[in-house]
Amino acid sequence: MADLAPKVKEVREKFLSKYNGSVLDDTFHAKDVDWLKKSDALILNALKAFKTGGDVNKTVDLLNEILLFRAKYKLNDIKETDLDEELRGLGGTYFHGKDKQGHKIIHFRVCKQKMGHKLKETKQYIAFYLNKHYTESPEEQLITFFDMTDAVVSNMDMEISKFIITCLSTHFPNISAYNLMFRMGVALEAVWTIIKSWLDADQAKRTYMVKRRNVQEYIAQDQLLPHMIKTD
């Protein structure tokens, strides 16, 4: 993609003009407005999003979606201790290791999820962890690692799956370098067929199926958890 930096100023000015009412009535969180005014990182990520393709007007509207999402999930105010205690105890979402290119890896342990269980709290939990990386290192992409070990169909909640996909494409644009689907069993393939249809073209081409025998093409052994390493 061509250098997008020259478009940042125009995007910022158009956003602050078009959505001035939302700025004035505190629809957006003041910290997010300040971030957008002072930092180029969020705007550049929105310009790089597949759905904007570097178009200024599309980027302005995407930034509106992003700031509305951030306000809805209170991402500037919520702390880890505010997250649901049960979900924190399960540890279904966490950071561990880096890939061979130095990207941090966020893991989604699918077997820790239960279909239809605490959907609102789970969305908040996922948004919190994605935001943790996004605000600390907005210019650094990460790897999204969907660990299907021990997962069954009852662990695959479609609403949560769609939420994650939308987070990656819309609410945290340019956050993901690529997606790894680890050890997807035959029982989950029908579910995956549906989920795959929700990916945009860019996400689809950057999603890879891996098992223990080939995951080290992307991640060195010393960055993997024990159950991810082939021992025979």
ABEGO torsion letter per residue (X at the ends): XBBAAAAAAAAAAAAAAAAAAAAAAGABBAAAAAAAAABAAAAAAAAABAAAGGBAAAAAAAAAAAAAAAAAAGAAABBAAABBAAAAAAGABBBBEBBAAGBBBBBBBAAABBBGBGAAAAAAAAAAAAAAAAAABAABBBBBBBBABGBBAAABBAAAAAAAAAAAAAABBGABABBBBBGBBAAAAAAAAAAAAABBAAAAAABBBBBAAAAAAABBAAABBAAABBAX
